[in-house]
Amino acid sequence: MEANGFYFKRAKGSHQLYYNSQTNVTIIVPIHGGKDMKKGTFLTILKQTGIDKNNLTF
């Protein structure tokens, strides 16, 4: 997300907030210890950010 203009704004508990000042979008990302994020949650976050899942590189 940082490569797409989002920057870490703050964290509260197990959630991190990222903000993009160009699009005025705030995204909440759940961080739950060592657990993997569920696929549906991941895809929803991508949709909210406007990042195309087909352009991801790992």
Backbone bond lengths (Angstrom), bond angles and torsions (degrees), N, CA, C in turn:
res aa  C-N    CA-C-N  psi(-1)  N-CA   C-N-CA  omega(-1)  CA-C   N-CA-C  phi
1 M - - - 1.434 - - 1.524 110.75 -
2 E 1.325 116.69 -35.20 1.463 119.08 -179.86 1.520 111.60 -63.84
3 A 1.324 117.44 -31.61 1.462 121.22 177.79 1.531 111.44 -70.10
4 N 1.333 116.63 -15.06 1.465 122.09 -179.92 1.523 112.42 -108.37
5 G 1.333 117.76 23.34 1.451 121.39 172.75 1.516 116.13 95.11
6 F 1.322 118.80 -0.72 1.455 121.57 178.32 1.520 109.44 -89.61
7 Y 1.325 116.06 143.81 1.457 119.54 175.02 1.521 109.10 -131.14
8 F 1.332 114.67 152.04 1.455 121.26 -179.65 1.519 108.92 -66.40
9 K 1.326 116.29 125.60 1.458 120.88 -178.35 1.526 110.95 -101.24
10 R 1.339 116.34 -51.88 1.462 119.75 179.19 1.523 109.28 -167.31
11 A 1.319 114.60 169.95 1.456 121.09 176.85 1.523 108.49 -133.35
12 K 1.306 115.07 145.45 1.457 120.47 175.15 1.518 107.04 -142.41
13 G 1.298 115.56 115.52 1.464 119.76 -177.88 1.514 110.41 64.87
14 S 1.306 116.88 -125.33 1.464 121.09 -176.91 1.525 112.36 -102.49
15 H 1.341 117.25 24.08 1.461 120.59 179.46 1.529 110.12 -127.77
16 Q 1.318 115.68 139.67 1.455 121.58 177.49 1.524 108.74 -115.02
17 L 1.326 116.42 139.65 1.455 121.64 179.53 1.521 109.12 -107.18
18 Y 1.325 115.17 130.54 1.456 122.35 176.44 1.523 107.63 -118.71
19 Y 1.335 116.04 143.28 1.456 120.90 -175.49 1.519 110.29 -131.28
20 N 1.328 116.03 141.14 1.460 122.48 175.08 1.522 106.99 -117.22
21 S 1.336 117.00 112.16 1.457 120.62 -176.17 1.527 112.56 -73.05
22 Q 1.326 117.90 -22.51 1.465 120.76 179.54 1.527 111.40 -72.55
23 T 1.329 116.58 -39.54 1.460 120.99 -178.19 1.522 112.70 -102.93
24 N 1.342 116.81 -6.48 1.465 123.14 -179.16 1.531 111.17 58.51
25 V 1.339 116.53 42.32 1.462 122.47 -178.60 1.523 109.14 -114.55
26 T 1.334 115.94 132.36 1.456 122.30 174.15 1.515 108.11 -111.35
27 I 1.332 116.21 131.60 1.461 122.49 -179.31 1.520 108.43 -118.26
28 I 1.323 116.80 134.03 1.458 122.33 176.55 1.521 107.87 -103.03
29 V 1.336 115.71 124.98 1.457 121.58 -178.40 1.526 108.75 -115.19
30 P 1.337 118.09 119.25 1.462 120.01 177.99 1.531 110.60 -77.24
31 I 1.323 115.80 133.53 1.460 121.87 176.57 1.523 106.51 -123.43
32 H 1.301 116.71 109.42 1.462 120.99 -175.73 1.518 110.57 -117.86
33 G 1.328 115.53 77.35 1.455 121.52 175.86 1.516 112.59 57.60
34 G 1.302 116.40 -134.53 1.454 121.59 -177.48 1.518 113.64 -90.37
35 K 1.326 117.42 8.52 1.462 120.19 -178.18 1.526 110.63 -78.62
36 D 1.311 115.65 144.38 1.459 120.96 174.12 1.525 109.57 -74.50
37 M 1.323 114.73 147.43 1.460 120.23 176.74 1.529 108.54 -74.38
38 K 1.316 116.36 140.83 1.461 120.15 178.14 1.524 109.61 -66.54
39 K 1.328 115.42 148.76 1.460 121.45 -176.83 1.525 111.77 -58.48
40 G 1.325 117.46 -43.79 1.454 121.42 -179.25 1.519 112.37 -62.79
41 T 1.337 116.85 -39.38 1.463 121.45 177.66 1.517 109.85 -64.70
42 F 1.322 116.21 -44.32 1.460 121.51 179.45 1.525 111.46 -60.81
43 L 1.327 116.74 -45.93 1.462 120.44 -179.36 1.528 111.85 -67.09
44 T 1.330 117.22 -33.70 1.470 120.81 176.99 1.519 110.81 -66.45
45 I 1.328 116.56 -41.44 1.471 120.53 178.02 1.521 109.90 -63.55
46 L 1.325 117.61 -42.40 1.463 120.75 177.20 1.523 110.88 -60.18
47 K 1.321 116.85 -42.58 1.464 121.09 -179.54 1.527 110.87 -63.89
48 Q 1.326 117.49 -41.47 1.458 121.56 179.38 1.523 111.72 -64.94
49 T 1.327 117.20 -34.51 1.466 121.07 -178.98 1.514 112.09 -81.44
50 G 1.324 116.85 -19.63 1.459 119.93 -177.62 1.515 113.27 85.49
51 I 1.348 116.47 14.29 1.455 120.89 179.60 1.527 108.52 -86.61
52 D 1.323 116.95 130.92 1.461 121.84 179.36 1.522 109.30 -79.11
53 K 1.338 116.87 125.95 1.453 120.42 -177.40 1.532 112.06 -64.95
54 N 1.316 117.64 -22.01 1.464 120.52 179.75 1.524 112.86 -77.14
55 N 1.344 116.94 -13.26 1.462 120.83 -179.92 1.513 113.45 -101.23
56 L 1.326 117.54 11.70 1.454 120.78 -178.92 1.520 111.18 -77.14
57 T 1.323 115.46 142.10 1.457 121.19 173.90 1.514 107.89 -126.93
58 F 1.309 115.56 137.68 1.478 120.75 -178.68 1.493 110.35 -115.23
